[in-house]
């Protein structure tokens, strides 16, 4: 009997738990982190957009970062 366990680190198509919608994060409503704020500000400058508004949550910042990365071709 072969009870071979698959190593998820070697899987080309890892399970769905590797990426979660930011709205589903436990910390989604927490305030934006310093690292997020810095990166988001840099991306806004590079994209020629207004700086991020005050009061963003972690989830909102993450979504905006993803949008700007796509706009700038950094997927």
TORDRENNU-564838 format. One line per 3 residues: number of its first residue (from 1); their letters; for each residue z, x, y of C-alpha. Coordinates in Angstrom, 2 decimals, always signed. Last residue first. Layout:
N
NUM> A> Z:X:Y; ... .
//
This chain:
75
75> XXX> -11.85:+1.55:+41.85; -12.27:+3.86:+44.82; -15.41:+2.43:+46.37 .
72> XXX> -13.92:+1.93:+49.86; -14.06:-1.86:+49.59; -12.63:-1.68:+46.08 .
69> XXX> -9.77:+0.54:+47.25; -9.21:-1.86:+50.15; -8.91:-4.88:+47.88 .
66> XXX> -6.62:-3.05:+45.42; -4.34:-1.92:+48.27; -4.24:-5.51:+49.57 .
63> XXX> -3.19:-6.79:+46.14; -0.48:-4.14:+45.85; +0.81:-4.87:+49.34 .
60> XXX> +1.06:-8.59:+48.61; +2.93:-7.91:+45.36; +5.37:-5.48:+46.97 .
57> XXX> +6.05:-7.96:+49.76; +4.62:-7.65:+53.26; +7.01:-8.12:+56.18 .
54> XXX> +5.11:-6.36:+58.94; +1.33:-6.60:+58.98; -0.86:-3.86:+57.51 .
51> XXX> -2.75:-1.78:+60.06; -6.00:-3.32:+61.33; -9.15:-2.28:+59.53 .
48> XXX> -11.53:+0.65:+59.88; -11.64:+1.20:+56.11; -10.15:+4.70:+56.41 .
45> XXX> -7.41:+3.44:+58.73; -6.59:+0.52:+56.43; -6.50:+2.88:+53.43 .
42> XXX> -4.07:+5.20:+55.20; -1.82:+2.30:+56.20; -1.87:+0.98:+52.63 .
39> XXX> -0.93:+4.41:+51.27; +2.01:+4.77:+53.66; +3.24:+1.21:+53.19 .
36> XXX> +2.95:+1.47:+49.40; +4.92:+4.73:+49.35; +7.60:+3.28:+51.61 .
33> XXX> +7.97:+0.27:+49.35; +6.95:-3.24:+50.41; +9.85:-5.69:+50.41 .
30> XXX> +10.81:-7.38:+47.14; +9.01:-10.63:+46.34; +7.03:-9.21:+43.43 .
27> XXX> +10.06:-7.42:+41.92; +9.99:-9.34:+38.63; +6.23:-8.89:+38.68 .
24> XXX> +4.15:-11.98:+37.91; +2.56:-12.14:+41.37; +1.46:-8.53:+40.93 .
21> XXX> -0.72:-9.62:+37.97; +0.26:-7.37:+35.12; -1.52:-4.40:+33.61 .
18> XXX> -0.52:-2.56:+30.46; +0.98:-5.65:+28.84; -2.47:-6.89:+27.85 .
15> XXX> -2.71:-4.52:+24.93; -4.54:-1.23:+24.97; -8.30:-1.04:+24.49 .
12> XXX> -9.19:+2.58:+23.70; -6.02:+2.82:+21.58; -4.60:+6.34:+21.26 .
9> XXX> -1.40:+5.65:+23.18; -0.99:+2.42:+21.20; -0.48:+4.45:+17.96 .
6> XXX> -1.41:+2.15:+15.11; +1.08:+1.86:+12.29; -0.25:+2.57:+8.80 .
3> XXX> +1.43:+0.43:+6.16; -0.97:+1.41:+3.39; +0.00:+0.00:+0.00 .
//
